[in-house]
Amino acid sequence: ESTTIDPSVVQSRISQSASLAKSQDENMATDDGNEMDHSALMPTFEKLSAHAANHGKVEYRRIRCPAHRYTPLRESWEQILTPLVDFLKLQVRFNTKTRSIEMKTSANTLDSGALQKGADFASAFMLGFEVQDAVALLRLDDLFVESFQVTDVKILRGDHLSRAIGRVAGQDGKTRFAIENATRTRIVIANQRIHLLGSYA
């Protein structure tokens, strides 16, 4: 049996598909227009600086310098000052009477958390970390400093305490370096206190 196709039916189908495509194009155009209208109506606000977010009030931080870190601080002062002033836009000075680093926000400070980052950076240096390690606190948000005493883990006294601290450090610091490389942290052993710089991830 031969199948005959009516030309009028084919023509009506073509006209139907053309009208559907036209209506879809019109709907898409109206949707795009609505989206553009909505985006045009949405307000855009500039990011507030730290000075403006705090209603023009100036915030201060003061970090005391221990006696054993005074000489390293004096030698590395320019390396410490550069990221605080250039990167965080803070005003920084060293008070020789109180032997402390004083920093405050200014009208040029953009980040509202810049003062806290600067204080963490300076505190990490005071604990004994190198400037190159402590400056990572300014660039990364998931870094933390944790401190504890050896006696918090196990109560030891006398020679037993000294041997425990020596085992953590290892001969020529080999054990400490191995722990640092395995955990991607930095460790400072200051007498009975141990300071860790790293992330919890």
C-alpha positions in Angstrom: 0.0 0.0 0.0 1.4 3.4 -1.0 1.1 6.2 1.5 0.1 9.6 0.2 1.0 12.8 2.0 -1.4 15.7 1.8 0.6 18.9 1.0 -1.8 21.0 2.9 -1.2 19.0 6.1 2.6 19.4 5.7 2.2 23.1 5.1 0.1 23.6 8.3 2.6 21.6 10.3 5.5 23.9 9.1 3.5 27.0 9.8 2.7 25.7 13.3 6.3 25.0 14.1 7.3 28.4 12.8 4.7 30.1 15.0 5.8 28.1 18.0 9.4 29.1 17.4 8.4 32.7 17.1 6.4 32.6 20.4 9.4 31.0 22.2 11.7 33.7 20.9 9.4 36.4 22.1 9.1 34.7 25.6 12.9 34.5 25.8 13.3 38.1 24.8 10.8 39.2 27.5 12.6 37.1 30.1 15.9 38.6 29.2 14.3 42.0 29.4 12.9 41.3 32.8 16.3 40.0 34.0 18.0 43.2 32.7 15.3 45.3 34.4 15.9 43.4 37.7 19.7 43.8 37.4 19.3 47.5 36.6 17.0 48.0 39.7 19.5 46.2 42.0 21.6 48.7 43.9 25.4 48.4 43.9 27.4 49.5 46.9 31.1 50.0 47.2 33.0 48.0 49.8 33.4 49.9 53.0 36.9 50.5 54.3 37.8 49.4 57.8 37.8 53.0 58.9 34.3 53.7 57.5 32.9 50.4 58.8 34.0 51.3 62.3 32.2 54.7 62.0 35.5 56.6 61.8 36.8 55.2 65.1 40.5 54.2 65.3 41.3 50.8 66.6 44.6 50.0 68.4 46.6 46.8 69.2 49.7 46.5 71.3 51.9 43.5 71.3 54.6 43.2 74.0 58.1 42.2 73.0 59.8 39.7 75.4 63.4 40.3 76.3 64.8 37.4 74.3 63.0 38.6 71.1 64.2 42.2 71.3 67.4 41.7 69.3 65.7 39.6 66.6 63.0 42.2 66.3 65.5 45.0 65.8 67.3 43.0 63.1 64.1 42.0 61.3 62.2 45.3 61.9 62.1 46.3 58.2 60.8 42.8 57.1 58.1 43.0 59.8 57.1 46.6 58.9 56.8 46.1 55.2 53.8 43.7 55.0 52.0 45.6 57.9 52.2 48.9 56.1 52.2 48.0 52.4 49.8 45.1 52.5 47.5 45.8 55.4 47.7 49.6 55.3 48.2 49.9 59.0 50.1 52.5 61.0 52.9 50.8 63.0 55.5 52.0 65.5 57.7 50.4 68.2 57.4 52.0 71.6 60.8 51.8 73.2 59.5 52.7 76.7 57.0 49.9 76.9 59.0 47.7 74.5 55.9 46.8 72.5 54.7 47.1 68.9 51.7 49.5 68.5 49.5 49.4 65.5 46.3 51.2 64.5 43.9 51.5 61.6 43.8 54.6 59.4 41.6 56.0 56.6 43.7 53.9 54.1 43.0 50.6 55.8 40.7 48.6 53.5 40.2 45.2 55.3 38.2 45.3 58.5 40.2 42.3 59.7 43.6 43.8 58.9 44.3 44.9 62.5 43.7 41.4 63.9 45.8 39.8 61.2 48.6 42.2 61.9 48.4 41.5 65.6 48.5 37.7 64.9 51.5 38.2 62.7 53.4 40.2 65.3 52.4 37.8 68.1 53.7 34.8 66.0 57.1 36.5 65.6 57.2 37.2 69.3 56.6 33.5 70.0 59.8 32.7 68.0 58.6 32.0 64.5 60.6 33.3 61.5 59.2 36.3 59.6 58.8 34.2 56.4 56.7 31.7 58.3 54.7 34.2 60.3 53.8 36.3 57.2 51.7 33.4 56.0 49.2 34.4 58.6 48.5 37.5 56.5 48.0 35.7 53.2 46.0 32.6 54.4 42.9 32.6 56.5 43.0 29.0 57.7 46.3 29.2 59.7 46.4 29.2 63.5 48.9 29.4 66.3 48.5 26.8 69.1 50.6 26.7 72.2 50.9 24.1 75.0 53.2 23.0 77.7 55.0 19.6 77.8 53.5 19.0 81.2 50.0 19.3 79.8 50.6 16.0 78.0 52.3 14.2 80.8 53.4 15.5 84.2 57.2 15.3 84.3 59.9 16.8 86.5 63.6 17.2 86.6 65.7 15.2 84.2 62.6 13.4 82.9 61.2 16.7 81.6 64.5 17.6 80.0 64.7 14.3 78.2 61.1 14.6 77.0 61.8 18.1 75.5 65.0 16.6 73.9 63.0 13.8 72.3 60.6 16.2 70.7 63.5 18.2 69.2 65.7 15.2 68.4 69.4 15.3 67.6 70.2 18.5 65.7 66.4 19.1 65.4 65.9 16.1 63.1 62.7 15.0 64.9 61.2 18.5 64.8 62.0 18.8 61.1 60.4 15.4 60.4 57.2 16.4 62.3 57.1 19.8 60.4 57.5 18.2 57.0 54.9 15.4 57.7 52.3 17.8 59.1 53.1 20.9 57.1 53.5 23.0 60.3 56.1 25.1 61.9 57.2 24.2 65.5 59.0 26.4 68.0 60.3 24.8 71.2 60.8 27.4 73.9 61.9 25.7 77.1 58.7 23.8 78.4 56.4 25.5 75.9 55.8 24.3 72.4 54.2 26.6 69.7 52.6 25.2 66.5 51.8 27.2 63.4 49.6 25.5 60.8 46.1 24.6 59.7 43.5 22.2 61.1 42.8 20.7 57.7 
